[in-house]
Amino acid sequence: MNSVIKPAGFWIRLLGNLLDGVIVSIPLSLIVFLLTGEFNEDDPVTSILGVIYTVAVPILWSGYTIGKRIVGVRIVKVNGKKLGIGAMLLRVLVAGIVYGLTLGIALIVSLFMVVFRKDKRSLHDMMAGTYVTYAKPDEHTAAS
């Protein structure tokens, strides 16, 4: 297993996630409103599209989402291999289920892991074999 290169900490990851939430959820909500004529915060279509975005965009865009790209961090595999559907499903869906089943306790543990671990890896990073880094795509590949 390769070492973690330029790991990204809690605050920058939070900012990237907040930017994704604002930049992606507003247009998705508007699209669903235009299609259905109703504005519903708990609309399953918006939730499904949000999950698709969170899983697919990093696979297609070298580990970046829009928010992560703005703040200059991205998701990569620890072993240096290309980020794929399996890793992203583990990272997003399985981790979400674990966080929900533990009533958020695992999420709190994850936050502490990102703050205090040298490699800044959370539970969902551990499950998926990923981490979040400042390294550009060519830097990560060259170091792997």
Phi and psi in radians as a Rosetta constraint file:
Dihedral C 1 N 2 CA 2 C 2 CIRCULARHARMONIC -1.384 0.35
Dihedral N 2 CA 2 C 2 N 3 CIRCULARHARMONIC 2.775 0.35
Dihedral C 2 N 3 CA 3 C 3 CIRCULARHARMONIC -1.361 0.35
Dihedral N 3 CA 3 C 3 N 4 CIRCULARHARMONIC 2.789 0.35
Dihedral C 3 N 4 CA 4 C 4 CIRCULARHARMONIC -1.394 0.35
Dihedral N 4 CA 4 C 4 N 5 CIRCULARHARMONIC 2.292 0.35
Dihedral C 4 N 5 CA 5 C 5 CIRCULARHARMONIC -1.899 0.35
Dihedral N 5 CA 5 C 5 N 6 CIRCULARHARMONIC 2.188 0.35
Dihedral C 5 N 6 CA 6 C 6 CIRCULARHARMONIC 0.828 0.35
Dihedral N 6 CA 6 C 6 N 7 CIRCULARHARMONIC 1.046 0.35
Dihedral C 6 N 7 CA 7 C 7 CIRCULARHARMONIC -1.143 0.35
Dihedral N 7 CA 7 C 7 N 8 CIRCULARHARMONIC 2.545 0.35
Dihedral C 7 N 8 CA 8 C 8 CIRCULARHARMONIC -1.675 0.35
Dihedral N 8 CA 8 C 8 N 9 CIRCULARHARMONIC 2.364 0.35
Dihedral C 8 N 9 CA 9 C 9 CIRCULARHARMONIC -1.510 0.35
Dihedral N 9 CA 9 C 9 N 10 CIRCULARHARMONIC -2.992 0.35
Dihedral C 9 N 10 CA 10 C 10 CIRCULARHARMONIC -1.067 0.35
Dihedral N 10 CA 10 C 10 N 11 CIRCULARHARMONIC -0.936 0.35
Dihedral C 10 N 11 CA 11 C 11 CIRCULARHARMONIC -1.126 0.35
Dihedral N 11 CA 11 C 11 N 12 CIRCULARHARMONIC -0.718 0.35
Dihedral C 11 N 12 CA 12 C 12 CIRCULARHARMONIC -1.212 0.35
Dihedral N 12 CA 12 C 12 N 13 CIRCULARHARMONIC -0.631 0.35
Dihedral C 12 N 13 CA 13 C 13 CIRCULARHARMONIC -1.164 0.35
Dihedral N 13 CA 13 C 13 N 14 CIRCULARHARMONIC -0.725 0.35
Dihedral C 13 N 14 CA 14 C 14 CIRCULARHARMONIC -1.071 0.35
Dihedral N 14 CA 14 C 14 N 15 CIRCULARHARMONIC -0.796 0.35
Dihedral C 14 N 15 CA 15 C 15 CIRCULARHARMONIC -1.062 0.35
Dihedral N 15 CA 15 C 15 N 16 CIRCULARHARMONIC -0.763 0.35
Dihedral C 15 N 16 CA 16 C 16 CIRCULARHARMONIC -1.044 0.35
Dihedral N 16 CA 16 C 16 N 17 CIRCULARHARMONIC -0.739 0.35
Dihedral C 16 N 17 CA 17 C 17 CIRCULARHARMONIC -1.165 0.35
Dihedral N 17 CA 17 C 17 N 18 CIRCULARHARMONIC -0.707 0.35
Dihedral C 17 N 18 CA 18 C 18 CIRCULARHARMONIC -1.108 0.35
Dihedral N 18 CA 18 C 18 N 19 CIRCULARHARMONIC -0.762 0.35
Dihedral C 18 N 19 CA 19 C 19 CIRCULARHARMONIC -1.069 0.35
Dihedral N 19 CA 19 C 19 N 20 CIRCULARHARMONIC -0.748 0.35
Dihedral C 19 N 20 CA 20 C 20 CIRCULARHARMONIC -1.029 0.35
Dihedral N 20 CA 20 C 20 N 21 CIRCULARHARMONIC -0.763 0.35
Dihedral C 20 N 21 CA 21 C 21 CIRCULARHARMONIC -1.036 0.35
Dihedral N 21 CA 21 C 21 N 22 CIRCULARHARMONIC -0.782 0.35
Dihedral C 21 N 22 CA 22 C 22 CIRCULARHARMONIC -1.263 0.35
Dihedral N 22 CA 22 C 22 N 23 CIRCULARHARMONIC -0.856 0.35
Dihedral C 22 N 23 CA 23 C 23 CIRCULARHARMONIC -1.187 0.35
Dihedral N 23 CA 23 C 23 N 24 CIRCULARHARMONIC -0.597 0.35
Dihedral C 23 N 24 CA 24 C 24 CIRCULARHARMONIC -1.639 0.35
Dihedral N 24 CA 24 C 24 N 25 CIRCULARHARMONIC -0.729 0.35
Dihedral C 24 N 25 CA 25 C 25 CIRCULARHARMONIC -1.204 0.35
Dihedral N 25 CA 25 C 25 N 26 CIRCULARHARMONIC -0.609 0.35
Dihedral C 25 N 26 CA 26 C 26 CIRCULARHARMONIC -1.131 0.35
Dihedral N 26 CA 26 C 26 N 27 CIRCULARHARMONIC -0.898 0.35
Dihedral C 26 N 27 CA 27 C 27 CIRCULARHARMONIC -1.098 0.35
Dihedral N 27 CA 27 C 27 N 28 CIRCULARHARMONIC -0.674 0.35
Dihedral C 27 N 28 CA 28 C 28 CIRCULARHARMONIC -1.081 0.35
Dihedral N 28 CA 28 C 28 N 29 CIRCULARHARMONIC -0.772 0.35
Dihedral C 28 N 29 CA 29 C 29 CIRCULARHARMONIC -1.085 0.35
Dihedral N 29 CA 29 C 29 N 30 CIRCULARHARMONIC -0.696 0.35
Dihedral C 29 N 30 CA 30 C 30 CIRCULARHARMONIC -1.132 0.35
Dihedral N 30 CA 30 C 30 N 31 CIRCULARHARMONIC -0.745 0.35
Dihedral C 30 N 31 CA 31 C 31 CIRCULARHARMONIC -1.086 0.35
Dihedral N 31 CA 31 C 31 N 32 CIRCULARHARMONIC -0.804 0.35
Dihedral C 31 N 32 CA 32 C 32 CIRCULARHARMONIC -1.107 0.35
Dihedral N 32 CA 32 C 32 N 33 CIRCULARHARMONIC -0.678 0.35
Dihedral C 32 N 33 CA 33 C 33 CIRCULARHARMONIC -1.084 0.35
Dihedral N 33 CA 33 C 33 N 34 CIRCULARHARMONIC -0.781 0.35
Dihedral C 33 N 34 CA 34 C 34 CIRCULARHARMONIC -1.125 0.35
Dihedral N 34 CA 34 C 34 N 35 CIRCULARHARMONIC -0.596 0.35
Dihedral C 34 N 35 CA 35 C 35 CIRCULARHARMONIC -1.371 0.35
Dihedral N 35 CA 35 C 35 N 36 CIRCULARHARMONIC -0.665 0.35
Dihedral C 35 N 36 CA 36 C 36 CIRCULARHARMONIC -1.817 0.35
Dihedral N 36 CA 36 C 36 N 37 CIRCULARHARMONIC -0.365 0.35
Dihedral C 36 N 37 CA 37 C 37 CIRCULARHARMONIC 1.395 0.35
Dihedral N 37 CA 37 C 37 N 38 CIRCULARHARMONIC 0.097 0.35
Dihedral C 37 N 38 CA 38 C 38 CIRCULARHARMONIC -2.238 0.35
Dihedral N 38 CA 38 C 38 N 39 CIRCULARHARMONIC 2.513 0.35
Dihedral C 38 N 39 CA 39 C 39 CIRCULARHARMONIC -1.840 0.35
Dihedral N 39 CA 39 C 39 N 40 CIRCULARHARMONIC 1.935 0.35
Dihedral C 39 N 40 CA 40 C 40 CIRCULARHARMONIC -2.298 0.35
Dihedral N 40 CA 40 C 40 N 41 CIRCULARHARMONIC 2.004 0.35
Dihedral C 40 N 41 CA 41 C 41 CIRCULARHARMONIC -1.056 0.35
Dihedral N 41 CA 41 C 41 N 42 CIRCULARHARMONIC -0.517 0.35
Dihedral C 41 N 42 CA 42 C 42 CIRCULARHARMONIC -1.727 0.35
Dihedral N 42 CA 42 C 42 N 43 CIRCULARHARMONIC 0.373 0.35
Dihedral C 42 N 43 CA 43 C 43 CIRCULARHARMONIC -1.085 0.35
Dihedral N 43 CA 43 C 43 N 44 CIRCULARHARMONIC 2.203 0.35
Dihedral C 43 N 44 CA 44 C 44 CIRCULARHARMONIC -1.124 0.35
Dihedral N 44 CA 44 C 44 N 45 CIRCULARHARMONIC -0.517 0.35
Dihedral C 44 N 45 CA 45 C 45 CIRCULARHARMONIC -1.107 0.35
Dihedral N 45 CA 45 C 45 N 46 CIRCULARHARMONIC -0.769 0.35
Dihedral C 45 N 46 CA 46 C 46 CIRCULARHARMONIC -1.090 0.35
Dihedral N 46 CA 46 C 46 N 47 CIRCULARHARMONIC -0.732 0.35
Dihedral C 46 N 47 CA 47 C 47 CIRCULARHARMONIC -1.113 0.35
Dihedral N 47 CA 47 C 47 N 48 CIRCULARHARMONIC -0.775 0.35
Dihedral C 47 N 48 CA 48 C 48 CIRCULARHARMONIC -1.119 0.35
Dihedral N 48 CA 48 C 48 N 49 CIRCULARHARMONIC -0.772 0.35
Dihedral C 48 N 49 CA 49 C 49 CIRCULARHARMONIC -1.114 0.35
Dihedral N 49 CA 49 C 49 N 50 CIRCULARHARMONIC -0.631 0.35
Dihedral C 49 N 50 CA 50 C 50 CIRCULARHARMONIC -1.108 0.35
Dihedral N 50 CA 50 C 50 N 51 CIRCULARHARMONIC -0.730 0.35
Dihedral C 50 N 51 CA 51 C 51 CIRCULARHARMONIC -1.169 0.35
Dihedral N 51 CA 51 C 51 N 52 CIRCULARHARMONIC -0.739 0.35
Dihedral C 51 N 52 CA 52 C 52 CIRCULARHARMONIC -1.039 0.35
Dihedral N 52 CA 52 C 52 N 53 CIRCULARHARMONIC -0.775 0.35
Dihedral C 52 N 53 CA 53 C 53 CIRCULARHARMONIC -1.022 0.35
Dihedral N 53 CA 53 C 53 N 54 CIRCULARHARMONIC -0.857 0.35
Dihedral C 53 N 54 CA 54 C 54 CIRCULARHARMONIC -1.126 0.35
Dihedral N 54 CA 54 C 54 N 55 CIRCULARHARMONIC -0.574 0.35
Dihedral C 54 N 55 CA 55 C 55 CIRCULARHARMONIC -1.480 0.35
Dihedral N 55 CA 55 C 55 N 56 CIRCULARHARMONIC -0.821 0.35
Dihedral C 55 N 56 CA 56 C 56 CIRCULARHARMONIC -1.388 0.35
Dihedral N 56 CA 56 C 56 N 57 CIRCULARHARMONIC -0.747 0.35
Dihedral C 56 N 57 CA 57 C 57 CIRCULARHARMONIC -1.040 0.35
Dihedral N 57 CA 57 C 57 N 58 CIRCULARHARMONIC -0.798 0.35
Dihedral C 57 N 58 CA 58 C 58 CIRCULARHARMONIC -1.077 0.35
Dihedral N 58 CA 58 C 58 N 59 CIRCULARHARMONIC -0.558 0.35
Dihedral C 58 N 59 CA 59 C 59 CIRCULARHARMONIC -1.171 0.35
Dihedral N 59 CA 59 C 59 N 60 CIRCULARHARMONIC -0.743 0.35
Dihedral C 59 N 60 CA 60 C 60 CIRCULARHARMONIC -1.446 0.35
Dihedral N 60 CA 60 C 60 N 61 CIRCULARHARMONIC -0.323 0.35
Dihedral C 60 N 61 CA 61 C 61 CIRCULARHARMONIC -2.176 0.35
Dihedral N 61 CA 61 C 61 N 62 CIRCULARHARMONIC 0.753 0.35
Dihedral C 61 N 62 CA 62 C 62 CIRCULARHARMONIC 0.944 0.35
Dihedral N 62 CA 62 C 62 N 63 CIRCULARHARMONIC 0.632 0.35
Dihedral C 62 N 63 CA 63 C 63 CIRCULARHARMONIC 1.584 0.35
Dihedral N 63 CA 63 C 63 N 64 CIRCULARHARMONIC -0.051 0.35
Dihedral C 63 N 64 CA 64 C 64 CIRCULARHARMONIC -1.586 0.35
Dihedral N 64 CA 64 C 64 N 65 CIRCULARHARMONIC 2.612 0.35
Dihedral C 64 N 65 CA 65 C 65 CIRCULARHARMONIC -1.976 0.35
Dihedral N 65 CA 65 C 65 N 66 CIRCULARHARMONIC 3.072 0.35
Dihedral C 65 N 66 CA 66 C 66 CIRCULARHARMONIC -1.064 0.35
Dihedral N 66 CA 66 C 66 N 67 CIRCULARHARMONIC -0.833 0.35
Dihedral C 66 N 67 CA 67 C 67 CIRCULARHARMONIC -1.101 0.35
Dihedral N 67 CA 67 C 67 N 68 CIRCULARHARMONIC -0.765 0.35
Dihedral C 67 N 68 CA 68 C 68 CIRCULARHARMONIC -1.132 0.35
Dihedral N 68 CA 68 C 68 N 69 CIRCULARHARMONIC -0.660 0.35
Dihedral C 68 N 69 CA 69 C 69 CIRCULARHARMONIC -1.104 0.35
Dihedral N 69 CA 69 C 69 N 70 CIRCULARHARMONIC -0.729 0.35
Dihedral C 69 N 70 CA 70 C 70 CIRCULARHARMONIC -1.061 0.35
Dihedral N 70 CA 70 C 70 N 71 CIRCULARHARMONIC -0.735 0.35
Dihedral C 70 N 71 CA 71 C 71 CIRCULARHARMONIC -1.553 0.35
Dihedral N 71 CA 71 C 71 N 72 CIRCULARHARMONIC -0.095 0.35
Dihedral C 71 N 72 CA 72 C 72 CIRCULARHARMONIC 1.451 0.35
Dihedral N 72 CA 72 C 72 N 73 CIRCULARHARMONIC 0.520 0.35
Dihedral C 72 N 73 CA 73 C 73 CIRCULARHARMONIC -2.220 0.35
Dihedral N 73 CA 73 C 73 N 74 CIRCULARHARMONIC 2.821 0.35
Dihedral C 73 N 74 CA 74 C 74 CIRCULARHARMONIC -2.679 0.35
Dihedral N 74 CA 74 C 74 N 75 CIRCULARHARMONIC 2.865 0.35
Dihedral C 74 N 75 CA 75 C 75 CIRCULARHARMONIC -1.627 0.35
Dihedral N 75 CA 75 C 75 N 76 CIRCULARHARMONIC 2.335 0.35
Dihedral C 75 N 76 CA 76 C 76 CIRCULARHARMONIC -2.401 0.35
Dihedral N 76 CA 76 C 76 N 77 CIRCULARHARMONIC 2.824 0.35
Dihedral C 76 N 77 CA 77 C 77 CIRCULARHARMONIC -1.424 0.35
Dihedral N 77 CA 77 C 77 N 78 CIRCULARHARMONIC 2.465 0.35
Dihedral C 77 N 78 CA 78 C 78 CIRCULARHARMONIC -1.097 0.35
Dihedral N 78 CA 78 C 78 N 79 CIRCULARHARMONIC -0.636 0.35
Dihedral C 78 N 79 CA 79 C 79 CIRCULARHARMONIC -1.413 0.35
Dihedral N 79 CA 79 C 79 N 80 CIRCULARHARMONIC 0.032 0.35
Dihedral C 79 N 80 CA 80 C 80 CIRCULARHARMONIC 1.479 0.35
Dihedral N 80 CA 80 C 80 N 81 CIRCULARHARMONIC -0.098 0.35
Dihedral C 80 N 81 CA 81 C 81 CIRCULARHARMONIC -1.301 0.35
Dihedral N 81 CA 81 C 81 N 82 CIRCULARHARMONIC 2.894 0.35
Dihedral C 81 N 82 CA 82 C 82 CIRCULARHARMONIC -1.152 0.35
Dihedral N 82 CA 82 C 82 N 83 CIRCULARHARMONIC 2.419 0.35
Dihedral C 82 N 83 CA 83 C 83 CIRCULARHARMONIC -1.136 0.35
Dihedral N 83 CA 83 C 83 N 84 CIRCULARHARMONIC 2.276 0.35
Dihedral C 83 N 84 CA 84 C 84 CIRCULARHARMONIC -2.247 0.35
Dihedral N 84 CA 84 C 84 N 85 CIRCULARHARMONIC -3.120 0.35
Dihedral C 84 N 85 CA 85 C 85 CIRCULARHARMONIC -1.103 0.35
Dihedral N 85 CA 85 C 85 N 86 CIRCULARHARMONIC -0.684 0.35
Dihedral C 85 N 86 CA 86 C 86 CIRCULARHARMONIC -1.078 0.35
Dihedral N 86 CA 86 C 86 N 87 CIRCULARHARMONIC -0.827 0.35
Dihedral C 86 N 87 CA 87 C 87 CIRCULARHARMONIC -1.102 0.35
Dihedral N 87 CA 87 C 87 N 88 CIRCULARHARMONIC -0.744 0.35
Dihedral C 87 N 88 CA 88 C 88 CIRCULARHARMONIC -1.239 0.35
Dihedral N 88 CA 88 C 88 N 89 CIRCULARHARMONIC -0.619 0.35
Dihedral C 88 N 89 CA 89 C 89 CIRCULARHARMONIC -1.138 0.35
Dihedral N 89 CA 89 C 89 N 90 CIRCULARHARMONIC -0.728 0.35
Dihedral C 89 N 90 CA 90 C 90 CIRCULARHARMONIC -1.069 0.35
Dihedral N 90 CA 90 C 90 N 91 CIRCULARHARMONIC -0.795 0.35
Dihedral C 90 N 91 CA 91 C 91 CIRCULARHARMONIC -1.137 0.35
Dihedral N 91 CA 91 C 91 N 92 CIRCULARHARMONIC -0.708 0.35
Dihedral C 91 N 92 CA 92 C 92 CIRCULARHARMONIC -1.662 0.35
Dihedral N 92 CA 92 C 92 N 93 CIRCULARHARMONIC -1.010 0.35
Dihedral C 92 N 93 CA 93 C 93 CIRCULARHARMONIC -1.365 0.35
Dihedral N 93 CA 93 C 93 N 94 CIRCULARHARMONIC -0.914 0.35
Dihedral C 93 N 94 CA 94 C 94 CIRCULARHARMONIC -1.106 0.35
Dihedral N 94 CA 94 C 94 N 95 CIRCULARHARMONIC -0.775 0.35
Dihedral C 94 N 95 CA 95 C 95 CIRCULARHARMONIC -1.087 0.35
Dihedral N 95 CA 95 C 95 N 96 CIRCULARHARMONIC -0.695 0.35
Dihedral C 95 N 96 CA 96 C 96 CIRCULARHARMONIC -1.064 0.35
Dihedral N 96 CA 96 C 96 N 97 CIRCULARHARMONIC -0.692 0.35
Dihedral C 96 N 97 CA 97 C 97 CIRCULARHARMONIC -1.136 0.35
Dihedral N 97 CA 97 C 97 N 98 CIRCULARHARMONIC -0.802 0.35
Dihedral C 97 N 98 CA 98 C 98 CIRCULARHARMONIC -1.057 0.35
Dihedral N 98 CA 98 C 98 N 99 CIRCULARHARMONIC -0.786 0.35
Dihedral C 98 N 99 CA 99 C 99 CIRCULARHARMONIC -1.087 0.35
Dihedral N 99 CA 99 C 99 N 100 CIRCULARHARMONIC -0.692 0.35
Dihedral C 99 N 100 CA 100 C 100 CIRCULARHARMONIC -1.203 0.35
Dihedral N 100 CA 100 C 100 N 101 CIRCULARHARMONIC -0.777 0.35
Dihedral C 100 N 101 CA 101 C 101 CIRCULARHARMONIC -1.122 0.35
Dihedral N 101 CA 101 C 101 N 102 CIRCULARHARMONIC -0.509 0.35
Dihedral C 101 N 102 CA 102 C 102 CIRCULARHARMONIC -1.617 0.35
Dihedral N 102 CA 102 C 102 N 103 CIRCULARHARMONIC 0.197 0.35
Dihedral C 102 N 103 CA 103 C 103 CIRCULARHARMONIC 0.977 0.35
Dihedral N 103 CA 103 C 103 N 104 CIRCULARHARMONIC 0.624 0.35
Dihedral C 103 N 104 CA 104 C 104 CIRCULARHARMONIC 1.557 0.35
Dihedral N 104 CA 104 C 104 N 105 CIRCULARHARMONIC -0.144 0.35
Dihedral C 104 N 105 CA 105 C 105 CIRCULARHARMONIC -1.103 0.35
Dihedral N 105 CA 105 C 105 N 106 CIRCULARHARMONIC -0.750 0.35
Dihedral C 105 N 106 CA 106 C 106 CIRCULARHARMONIC -1.128 0.35
Dihedral N 106 CA 106 C 106 N 107 CIRCULARHARMONIC -0.562 0.35
Dihedral C 106 N 107 CA 107 C 107 CIRCULARHARMONIC -1.145 0.35
Dihedral N 107 CA 107 C 107 N 108 CIRCULARHARMONIC -0.731 0.35
Dihedral C 107 N 108 CA 108 C 108 CIRCULARHARMONIC -1.121 0.35
Dihedral N 108 CA 108 C 108 N 109 CIRCULARHARMONIC -0.746 0.35
Dihedral C 108 N 109 CA 109 C 109 CIRCULARHARMONIC -1.026 0.35
Dihedral N 109 CA 109 C 109 N 110 CIRCULARHARMONIC -0.754 0.35
Dihedral C 109 N 110 CA 110 C 110 CIRCULARHARMONIC -1.037 0.35
Dihedral N 110 CA 110 C 110 N 111 CIRCULARHARMONIC -0.758 0.35
Dihedral C 110 N 111 CA 111 C 111 CIRCULARHARMONIC -1.055 0.35
Dihedral N 111 CA 111 C 111 N 112 CIRCULARHARMONIC -0.781 0.35
Dihedral C 111 N 112 CA 112 C 112 CIRCULARHARMONIC -1.110 0.35
Dihedral N 112 CA 112 C 112 N 113 CIRCULARHARMONIC -0.623 0.35
Dihedral C 112 N 113 CA 113 C 113 CIRCULARHARMONIC -1.096 0.35
Dihedral N 113 CA 113 C 113 N 114 CIRCULARHARMONIC -0.771 0.35
Dihedral C 113 N 114 CA 114 C 114 CIRCULARHARMONIC -1.153 0.35
Dihedral N 114 CA 114 C 114 N 115 CIRCULARHARMONIC -0.649 0.35
Dihedral C 114 N 115 CA 115 C 115 CIRCULARHARMONIC -1.245 0.35
Dihedral N 115 CA 115 C 115 N 116 CIRCULARHARMONIC -0.771 0.35
Dihedral C 115 N 116 CA 116 C 116 CIRCULARHARMONIC -1.802 0.35
Dihedral N 116 CA 116 C 116 N 117 CIRCULARHARMONIC -0.383 0.35
Dihedral C 116 N 117 CA 117 C 117 CIRCULARHARMONIC -1.319 0.35
Dihedral N 117 CA 117 C 117 N 118 CIRCULARHARMONIC 2.485 0.35
Dihedral C 117 N 118 CA 118 C 118 CIRCULARHARMONIC -1.077 0.35
Dihedral N 118 CA 118 C 118 N 119 CIRCULARHARMONIC -0.675 0.35
Dihedral C 118 N 119 CA 119 C 119 CIRCULARHARMONIC -1.479 0.35
Dihedral N 119 CA 119 C 119 N 120 CIRCULARHARMONIC -0.072 0.35
Dihedral C 119 N 120 CA 120 C 120 CIRCULARHARMONIC 1.050 0.35
Dihedral N 120 CA 120 C 120 N 121 CIRCULARHARMONIC 0.426 0.35
Dihedral C 120 N 121 CA 121 C 121 CIRCULARHARMONIC -1.523 0.35
Dihedral N 121 CA 121 C 121 N 122 CIRCULARHARMONIC 2.350 0.35
Dihedral C 121 N 122 CA 122 C 122 CIRCULARHARMONIC -1.616 0.35
Dihedral N 122 CA 122 C 122 N 123 CIRCULARHARMONIC 3.125 0.35
Dihedral C 122 N 123 CA 123 C 123 CIRCULARHARMONIC -1.048 0.35
Dihedral N 123 CA 123 C 123 N 124 CIRCULARHARMONIC -0.764 0.35
Dihedral C 123 N 124 CA 124 C 124 CIRCULARHARMONIC -1.198 0.35
Dihedral N 124 CA 124 C 124 N 125 CIRCULARHARMONIC -0.494 0.35
Dihedral C 124 N 125 CA 125 C 125 CIRCULARHARMONIC -1.165 0.35
Dihedral N 125 CA 125 C 125 N 126 CIRCULARHARMONIC -0.747 0.35
Dihedral C 125 N 126 CA 126 C 126 CIRCULARHARMONIC -1.088 0.35
Dihedral N 126 CA 126 C 126 N 127 CIRCULARHARMONIC -0.779 0.35
Dihedral C 126 N 127 CA 127 C 127 CIRCULARHARMONIC -1.046 0.35
Dihedral N 127 CA 127 C 127 N 128 CIRCULARHARMONIC -0.689 0.35
Dihedral C 127 N 128 CA 128 C 128 CIRCULARHARMONIC -1.666 0.35
Dihedral N 128 CA 128 C 128 N 129 CIRCULARHARMONIC -0.120 0.35
Dihedral C 128 N 129 CA 129 C 129 CIRCULARHARMONIC 1.220 0.35
Dihedral N 129 CA 129 C 129 N 130 CIRCULARHARMONIC 0.629 0.35
Dihedral C 129 N 130 CA 130 C 130 CIRCULARHARMONIC -2.163 0.35
Dihedral N 130 CA 130 C 130 N 131 CIRCULARHARMONIC 3.035 0.35
Dihedral C 130 N 131 CA 131 C 131 CIRCULARHARMONIC -2.728 0.35
Dihedral N 131 CA 131 C 131 N 132 CIRCULARHARMONIC 2.927 0.35
Dihedral C 131 N 132 CA 132 C 132 CIRCULARHARMONIC -1.876 0.35
Dihedral N 132 CA 132 C 132 N 133 CIRCULARHARMONIC 2.324 0.35
Dihedral C 132 N 133 CA 133 C 133 CIRCULARHARMONIC -2.373 0.35
Dihedral N 133 CA 133 C 133 N 134 CIRCULARHARMONIC 2.735 0.35
Dihedral C 133 N 134 CA 134 C 134 CIRCULARHARMONIC -1.464 0.35
Dihedral N 134 CA 134 C 134 N 135 CIRCULARHARMONIC -0.243 0.35
Dihedral C 134 N 135 CA 135 C 135 CIRCULARHARMONIC -1.094 0.35
Dihedral N 135 CA 135 C 135 N 136 CIRCULARHARMONIC 2.366 0.35
Dihedral C 135 N 136 CA 136 C 136 CIRCULARHARMONIC -1.268 0.35
Dihedral N 136 CA 136 C 136 N 137 CIRCULARHARMONIC 2.837 0.35
Dihedral C 136 N 137 CA 137 C 137 CIRCULARHARMONIC -0.930 0.35
Dihedral N 137 CA 137 C 137 N 138 CIRCULARHARMONIC -0.733 0.35
Dihedral C 137 N 138 CA 138 C 138 CIRCULARHARMONIC -1.229 0.35
Dihedral N 138 CA 138 C 138 N 139 CIRCULARHARMONIC -0.534 0.35
Dihedral C 138 N 139 CA 139 C 139 CIRCULARHARMONIC -1.191 0.35
Dihedral N 139 CA 139 C 139 N 140 CIRCULARHARMONIC -0.746 0.35
Dihedral C 139 N 140 CA 140 C 140 CIRCULARHARMONIC -1.178 0.35
Dihedral N 140 CA 140 C 140 N 141 CIRCULARHARMONIC -0.750 0.35
Dihedral C 140 N 141 CA 141 C 141 CIRCULARHARMONIC -1.127 0.35
Dihedral N 141 CA 141 C 141 N 142 CIRCULARHARMONIC -0.738 0.35
Dihedral C 141 N 142 CA 142 C 142 CIRCULARHARMONIC -1.142 0.35
Dihedral N 142 CA 142 C 142 N 143 CIRCULARHARMONIC -0.595 0.35
Dihedral C 142 N 143 CA 143 C 143 CIRCULARHARMONIC -1.460 0.35
Dihedral N 143 CA 143 C 143 N 144 CIRCULARHARMONIC -0.248 0.35
